[in-house]
Amino acid sequence: MKALYWIRNDLRLLDNLAIEWLCKNGSEVLLIYFLPNDFKKWGVERRNFHRETLENFKENLSRFGLSLNISLKKPAELIPQLISEHQVEALLFTKDFAFNEALEEKLVLDQLNGVKILGFDQMTMLHQEDLPFAIQDLPNLFTDFKNKVENKIPIRPPVETQELNFKSINLPHEMIDWGSVKSTPNFHGGETFGLQRVQDYLWNTDSIKTYFETRNGMISFNDSSKFSPWLANGSISARFVFQEIQKYEETREKSKSTYWIFYELLWRDYFKFYAKKFGAKIFMPNGISKKEHTFENSQENFLAWKEGRTAEPFINANMNELAKTGWMSNRGRQNVANYLAKTMKVNWIWGAEWFETMLIDYDPCSNWGNWNYNAGVGTDQRDRIFHPPNQALRYDPENFYQNKWLIKE
């Protein structure tokens, strides 16, 4: 069957349901990825992590004689045209949860007739169809969600595809100017490097054994798993990570640390389902809250936060790390988001958009869900305010982190 595979955040061969289907049913396939038109506005680290991811995916496909087409056009403009021109019989894609991405799907599908539509659910650890409730009935608190799903529904095993036995269709090459090249040390985009990171963290270094104790560390690369950049663009799947954790528990050690990675993957799923349930609301000033929240549109204060020039060294160090590397620890993210929204009282949306620009592991659901949470406009609206000096004393008692990232005048 002649097919078009619209590749999105599923830039992998391992545990890819669309690839599995094509191996069983596809004869000639047009593989196409649409690069967002605003990618040049991304921070240089995010842009280059994405470039590396696409290059690695192209390389992995080429080992099977397959070509990846990359386009700067809009999916809704080009996909119907390609389906008509190449007499495509089936369209394959991975379904997304975020509002704009789901809207993009609709714009494409509304134009199609007489084509087999195959939308795959493979962005989460838990399969949407296995949930014991409809998305609209997603519990508002994460703890309630966890209690309803943990140990109560199966986690489907990853699918393995050994040989890609179909042919690919080449389109005219589009020139892409990626701009300046700068990679973040230890973070190399692509499935090959994502799989290697899992191998290193679990099997080569046993760093997962101490995850619960070290996860808030801010200096050592192995303090936390650092899986999120590869999970965010689908270079590796959450189901694969879960399977590896299970293997580790069975062959080496089961502990609070191994459980806690699963716990974090549950949080990731929760934010996916949260984004689908609440749609465009998560991008609004009041979030999903029913009460009005007042935030100031102080450009001066926002720039001070963004550029690491606040009154708090701990906040400034985290913002400097983000600016220079495209990365920030989870502990840092909570602190800087809380400080912007609750202490500086600056419009939290500006902060979420800055993270979207800069983070190499940007994921719309996790990013905006976490900002909702930290700004007090999400499902948990407690008025918690972090005290940066206390946070620094707790998580950076020797000032190693701050000394590393504070700009010396």
Secondary structure as GFF3:
##gff-version 3
##sequence-region A 1 409
A	DSSP	beta_strand	2	7	.	.	.	ID=ss1
A	DSSP	alpha_helix	17	25	.	.	.	ID=ss2
A	DSSP	beta_strand	28	34	.	.	.	ID=ss3
A	DSSP	three_ten_helix	39	41	.	.	.	ID=ss4
A	DSSP	alpha_helix	44	62	.	.	.	ID=ss5
A	DSSP	beta_strand	69	71	.	.	.	ID=ss6
A	DSSP	alpha_helix	75	85	.	.	.	ID=ss7
A	DSSP	beta_strand	90	94	.	.	.	ID=ss8
A	DSSP	alpha_helix	99	109	.	.	.	ID=ss9
A	DSSP	beta_strand	116	120	.	.	.	ID=ss10
A	DSSP	three_ten_helix	128	130	.	.	.	ID=ss11
A	DSSP	three_ten_helix	135	137	.	.	.	ID=ss12
A	DSSP	alpha_helix	142	149	.	.	.	ID=ss13
A	DSSP	beta_strand	167	168	.	.	.	ID=ss14
A	DSSP	alpha_helix	191	198	.	.	.	ID=ss15
A	DSSP	pi_helix	199	204	.	.	.	ID=ss16
A	DSSP	three_ten_helix	207	210	.	.	.	ID=ss17
A	DSSP	alpha_helix	211	214	.	.	.	ID=ss18
A	DSSP	three_ten_helix	221	223	.	.	.	ID=ss19
A	DSSP	alpha_helix	228	232	.	.	.	ID=ss20
A	DSSP	alpha_helix	238	251	.	.	.	ID=ss21
A	DSSP	alpha_helix	256	278	.	.	.	ID=ss22
A	DSSP	three_ten_helix	279	283	.	.	.	ID=ss23
A	DSSP	alpha_helix	299	306	.	.	.	ID=ss24
A	DSSP	alpha_helix	313	325	.	.	.	ID=ss25
A	DSSP	alpha_helix	330	338	.	.	.	ID=ss26
A	DSSP	pi_helix	339	343	.	.	.	ID=ss27
A	DSSP	alpha_helix	348	358	.	.	.	ID=ss28
A	DSSP	alpha_helix	364	375	.	.	.	ID=ss29
A	DSSP	alpha_helix	388	395	.	.	.	ID=ss30
A	DSSP	alpha_helix	400	405	.	.	.	ID=ss31
###
